[in-house]
Amino acid sequence: MSTPATPDAGTVDAAGGDVAIVGGGIVALAVAAALSARGVATVVVAHRQPGEASRAAAGMLAPGVERAAGAAHDFAIAARDLYPSYVEALAEITGIQVPLNRDGILELVADERVADERRAELPLPSGAHWLDARALRDLEPNLAPMAGAVFHPLDGAVDNVVLVRALRALAESSTTITIVDERAAGVELDGGRPAVRLASGRRVAAGTVVLAGGAWTPLLEGLPRPLPVSPVRGQMIAVAASPIRHVTYGVRGYLVPRAPGTSVVGSTMEHVGFDVGTTPDGVRSITGIAGAIAPSLAEVPPLDRWSGLRPCTPDFLPIIGRDPDNPALVYATGHSRNGILLGPLTGECVARLVTGETVPHDLSPFAVERFAPPS
C-alpha cells in the first residue's frame, strides 16, 4: 500500500507499532520484504532521491573479485549464494522474473609480471582458477589480448533495475507494508516511542527504526552518532552491443553483458558530494574502458549514460546492526560498492534482529562502534 506525501501534520503509525524503515532502495525494500514474510507491520519512508545507487549500479555479484577478510568475506559469499532462491521466491510472489547471471566473472590481467603474482595466489577456496591467454581467447574471442585471467566461476550479476521493480511490487502488494512517498528529515529517539520525522512535519512512529537510506543516511537530524558514510559518484554507460558473455573486470573498470544485446560499462569513483550527472571526461574514460576490454566497442557510441552515488564507508564495509546506546535504532547502510550483492542478506539479517531471531552470520565486522563514539 502506498500513501502520497501530504503537508498535513500528524502521525503515521505502523499497525501494531512495529517498524519504520528509512530508504527506498534494495536494502530498505529487502528489509521490508523479510519483515513482511514474518507478518511484521512496516512503514517504508521511500522518497526517491536523484542518483540512488540501487537503480544506477551494474548489479555485479563479485565477492571473489572484491575480496573482504574473515567474517565479512563469509557474509559476502553467503549473500551471493542466496540469490538463486531469492529471485525465485520474488518471481513466485510478484510474477517478475529477475535476470540472474551465474556464469562466472573474468578478472583480466594484462601484465605478465602481474600474471605470475596472481597465479601464485591460486587456487582460492572459492574455486577461482587461472586461464592462460589461449584459454581466455577460446572462452571469449572478442576480448582484447591479455596475459590471462582469474576466473571466478560462482560469481556473476543480477539485473538490479528489475530487482528494484520486483521488490517494490512486493511491497506495494503486501498487506503489512505501507509506503510513504516523502523525504525523511530526522529521527526522534528521546523518550516514548521512536519515530521518523518527515519533511512535512508528520511523524512515523514505530517500535524500531531501521536506517537504510544509503548515502543520504548521515543527513538525518537527531542521529545519536556521526555516520562516516559518504557519497561517491560512479558514472556509467550502456552500449548497444554485447561482444562477450561473461561479466568482466578489465583494466580500470568492468563490463557487464545485459540481454538483449546490450552491455553496461563502468565506472568512475568521484568524491563530488551529491552532484549527480555525467561529464564529458567521465564518459570518455568509461568509453575507453569498454574499448580496452573489448576492442569492437571502441567506436560504439553510448546508448545511455548516468551516474549513481555509492554510500561508501572508510573501510568499504556496511554498517549493519543495532545502535549500542539506542537499541530501537537499527543500521542497514553504507554498503559502498556492494549494495546489490549484500542487500537481500542484509534484509534477512535485519529482520531477524528486529524479531529477536538468531542471526546465522557474524555481523561484528559491520558494527557501527568501529567508527565513531556517540555525538
C-alpha positions in Angstrom: 0.0 0.0 0.0 1.4 3.4 -0.9 0.5 6.8 0.5 1.4 10.1 -1.2 3.2 12.9 0.5 0.9 15.3 2.3 1.5 18.6 4.1 -0.9 17.7 6.9 0.8 17.2 10.3 0.1 14.0 12.2 1.5 10.6 13.0 1.7 7.6 10.6 1.8 4.6 13.0 2.9 1.2 11.9 -0.1 -1.1 12.6 0.7 -2.6 15.9 3.7 -0.2 16.2 6.3 -2.4 14.7 8.9 -1.0 12.3 9.7 2.2 10.3 12.3 1.9 7.5 14.0 5.0 6.0 15.0 4.3 2.4 13.6 3.1 -0.9 16.5 1.2 -2.4 17.3 -2.5 -2.5 18.5 -2.7 1.1 15.4 -0.9 2.5 13.0 -2.9 0.4 14.7 -6.2 1.2 14.3 -5.4 4.9 10.6 -4.7 4.4 10.2 -7.9 2.4 11.8 -10.0 5.1 9.7 -8.4 7.8 6.5 -8.8 5.7 7.3 -12.6 5.4 7.1 -12.6 9.2 3.9 -10.7 9.4 5.5 -7.6 10.9 3.7 -4.3 10.2 6.2 -1.9 8.5 6.1 1.7 7.2 8.7 2.4 4.5 9.7 6.1 4.0 10.8 5.8 0.4 11.1 9.2 -1.2 13.2 8.7 -4.4 16.5 10.6 -4.5 18.4 11.5 -7.7 21.4 9.2 -8.1 20.2 6.4 -5.9 22.7 3.6 -6.2 20.3 0.7 -6.4 19.0 1.7 -9.8 22.3 3.0 -11.1 24.5 0.0 -10.3 25.8 -2.7 -12.7 24.4 -5.4 -10.5 27.6 -7.4 -10.0 27.8 -10.2 -7.5 31.5 -10.4 -7.1 32.8 -11.4 -3.7 35.5 -13.3 -5.4 36.9 -10.2 -7.1 36.2 -7.6 -4.3 37.5 -9.9 -1.5 37.0 -8.9 2.1 38.6 -10.7 5.0 37.3 -13.1 7.6 33.6 -12.9 8.6 33.0 -10.1 6.1 34.1 -12.3 3.3 31.9 -15.2 4.5 28.9 -12.8 4.6 29.6 -11.7 1.0 29.8 -15.3 -0.2 26.5 -16.2 1.6 24.9 -13.2 0.1 25.9 -14.2 -3.4 24.7 -17.8 -2.8 21.3 -16.6 -1.5 20.5 -15.0 -4.9 19.1 -18.0 -6.9 16.5 -18.9 -4.2 15.8 -15.2 -3.6 14.9 -14.2 -7.1 12.9 -17.5 -7.5 10.8 -16.5 -4.4 10.3 -13.0 -5.8 9.0 -14.4 -9.1 6.5 -16.6 -7.2 5.2 -13.6 -5.3 5.3 -10.9 -7.9 5.4 -12.7 -11.3 8.5 -10.7 -12.1 11.5 -12.7 -13.3 14.7 -11.1 -12.3 17.6 -11.9 -14.7 20.4 -13.6 -12.8 23.8 -14.4 -14.4 25.8 -17.1 -12.6 28.2 -17.8 -15.5 31.2 -16.5 -13.5 33.4 -13.4 -13.6 36.6 -12.9 -15.5 39.2 -10.8 -13.7 41.6 -9.8 -16.6 45.3 -9.5 -16.2 47.2 -7.6 -18.9 50.7 -7.7 -17.5 52.8 -10.8 -17.5 54.5 -9.9 -14.2 51.2 -9.4 -12.5 50.0 -12.7 -14.1 52.8 -14.5 -12.3 51.7 -13.0 -8.9 48.1 -13.9 -9.5 48.9 -17.5 -10.5 50.9 -17.9 -7.2 47.7 -17.0 -5.2 45.6 -19.7 -6.8 43.7 -21.8 -6.3 41.3 -20.0 -3.9 38.8 -21.7 -1.7 36.1 -20.2 -3.9 37.2 -22.3 -6.8 38.8 -19.5 -8.7 41.4 -20.6 -11.2 43.8 -19.3 -13.8 43.1 -19.1 -17.5 46.1 -18.5 -19.7 46.0 -16.3 -22.8 44.9 -19.1 -25.1 42.2 -20.5 -22.8 40.9 -17.0 -22.3 40.8 -16.3 -26.0 39.0 -19.6 -26.6 36.4 -18.7 -23.9 35.9 -15.1 -25.0 37.4 -14.5 -28.5 36.3 -10.8 -28.6 38.3 -9.8 -25.6 41.4 -7.6 -26.1 44.7 -9.6 -25.9 45.6 -10.3 -22.2 48.2 -12.3 -20.3 45.4 -14.3 -18.8 42.6 -14.0 -16.3 41.4 -15.3 -12.9 38.1 -17.0 -13.4 35.6 -16.8 -10.5 33.1 -19.5 -11.6 30.5 -18.8 -8.9 30.3 -15.0 -9.2 28.1 -13.1 -11.7 25.5 -10.4 -11.9 21.8 -9.6 -11.4 19.7 -7.1 -13.2 19.4 -4.6 -10.4 16.8 -2.4 -12.1 14.4 -5.4 -12.4 15.3 -6.4 -8.9 14.2 -3.0 -7.5 11.0 -3.2 -9.6 10.2 -6.7 -8.2 10.9 -5.6 -4.6 8.8 -2.5 -5.0 5.9 -4.6 -6.4 6.1 -7.0 -3.5 6.0 -4.0 -1.0 3.0 -2.4 -2.8 1.1 -5.6 -2.8 1.8 -6.5 0.8 -0.9 -6.0 3.4 1.7 -5.4 6.1 3.8 -2.7 4.3 2.8 0.9 4.0 5.0 3.1 1.7 5.2 6.8 2.4 6.5 8.8 -0.5 8.0 11.6 1.5 11.5 12.7 2.4 12.7 11.7 5.9 14.2 14.7 7.8 15.3 13.2 11.0 14.8 10.6 13.8 13.4 11.1 17.3 14.8 8.8 19.9 14.4 10.6 23.2 11.5 9.3 25.3 8.4 7.4 24.3 8.2 5.6 21.0 11.0 6.3 18.5 9.9 8.0 15.3 11.0 9.2 11.9 10.2 12.9 11.3 9.2 13.7 7.8 9.9 16.9 5.8 6.2 17.9 6.1 6.3 17.7 9.9 4.5 14.4 10.1 6.0 11.6 12.2 6.2 7.9 11.6 6.2 6.2 15.0 7.2 2.6 15.5 8.9 0.3 17.9 12.0 0.0 15.8 13.5 2.4 13.3 15.8 1.0 10.5 18.1 3.4 8.7 18.6 2.2 5.1 18.8 5.4 3.3 22.2 4.9 1.6 24.4 8.0 1.1 21.6 10.2 2.5 21.5 8.5 5.9 24.1 10.8 7.6 22.0 13.8 6.7 19.2 12.8 9.0 18.8 15.0 12.1 18.8 13.5 15.5 21.3 10.7 14.9 23.0 9.5 18.1 26.4 9.4 16.5 28.1 10.6 13.3 28.0 8.1 10.5 31.0 8.0 8.2 29.0 7.3 5.0 30.0 9.5 2.0 28.5 9.7 -1.5 31.0 8.5 -4.1 29.8 9.2 -7.7 30.1 6.4 -10.3 29.5 7.3 -13.9 28.4 4.6 -16.3 27.3 4.0 -19.9 25.3 1.4 -21.8 26.2 0.3 -25.3 24.0 -1.4 -27.9 26.4 -4.4 -28.2 27.3 -7.5 -26.3 30.5 -8.9 -27.6 31.3 -11.0 -24.6 29.2 -13.4 -22.5 30.9 -13.1 -19.1 30.9 -10.3 -16.6 34.5 -9.0 -17.0 36.7 -6.9 -14.8 39.3 -5.2 -17.0 41.9 -2.6 -16.7 40.4 0.3 -14.7 36.8 -0.9 -15.0 34.3 -3.6 -15.9 31.8 -4.7 -18.5 28.5 -6.5 -17.7 26.6 -8.1 -20.6 22.8 -7.5 -20.4 20.1 -9.0 -22.6 19.1 -8.3 -25.2 22.3 -7.3 -27.0 23.4 -4.5 -24.6 26.3 -4.1 -22.1 26.8 -1.9 -19.1 30.3 -0.4 -18.6 31.7 1.4 -15.6 32.8 3.1 -13.6 34.3 6.2 -12.1 35.0 6.8 -8.4 34.5 10.5 -7.7 34.2 12.4 -4.5 31.9 15.2 -5.6 29.3 15.3 -2.8 25.7 14.8 -4.0 26.4 16.1 -7.5 24.6 13.8 -9.8 25.2 13.6 -13.5 27.8 12.7 -16.1 30.7 14.7 -17.5 32.4 14.5 -20.9 35.6 13.4 -19.3 33.8 10.7 -17.3 32.0 9.3 -20.3 35.2 9.4 -22.4 37.0 7.5 -19.7 34.4 4.8 -19.5 34.2 4.5 -23.3 37.9 3.9 -23.2 37.4 1.2 -20.6 34.9 -0.5 -22.9 37.4 -0.5 -25.8 40.2 -1.7 -23.6 38.2 -4.8 -22.6 36.5 -5.5 -26.0 38.1 -3.6 -29.0 34.9 -3.8 -31.0 33.3 -1.4 -28.5 35.9 1.3 -29.1 33.8 3.1 -31.7 30.4 2.2 -30.4 28.6 5.4 -29.1 26.9 5.2 -25.7 23.3 4.2 -25.8 22.7 5.8 -22.4 24.8 7.4 -19.7 24.0 8.0 -16.0 25.6 8.1 -12.6 24.9 6.9 -9.1 26.0 7.8 -5.6 27.6 4.9 -3.7 27.2 5.1 0.1 30.8 4.5 1.0 32.4 3.9 4.4 36.1 4.3 5.1 36.7 0.5 5.0 34.1 -0.1 2.3 32.1 -2.4 4.6 28.5 -1.7 5.5 27.1 -0.7 8.9 24.6 -3.3 10.0 23.2 -3.8 13.5 21.6 -2.1 16.5 22.9 1.2 17.9 24.6 0.1 21.1 23.1 3.0 23.1 19.7 3.1 21.3 18.6 -0.5 20.6 15.4 0.7 18.9 17.6 2.1 16.1 19.0 -0.4 13.6 21.5 0.5 10.9 21.5 -1.1 7.4 23.5 1.4 5.4 27.0 2.2 4.0 27.1 -0.8 1.6 29.7 1.0 -0.6 30.2 -0.9 -3.8 28.3 -4.0 -2.8 24.8 -2.9 -2.0 23.3 -5.1 -4.7 25.3 -8.1 -3.6 24.6 -7.7 0.1 21.1 -6.2 0.0 18.9 -9.4 0.3 21.0 -11.0 3.0 21.2 -7.7 4.9 17.4 -7.6 4.8 17.1 -11.1 6.2 19.6 -10.4 9.0 18.0 -7.1 10.0 14.5 -8.8 10.1 16.0 -11.4 12.4 17.5 -8.8 14.6 14.2 -6.9 14.8 12.1 -10.0 15.6 14.6 -11.5 18.1 15.5 -14.5 16.0 19.0 -15.9 15.8 21.2 -14.3 13.1 23.2 -17.1 11.5 26.0 -14.8 10.4 28.7 -12.9 12.2 27.8 -9.2 12.0 30.6 -7.9 14.1 32.7 -6.6 11.2 29.7 -4.3 10.4 29.1 -2.8 13.9 28.8 1.0 14.0 31.0 1.1 17.0 34.1 0.5 14.8 33.9 4.1 13.7 32.7 6.8 16.0 31.5 7.5 19.5 28.1 8.9 20.2 27.6 12.6 19.4 
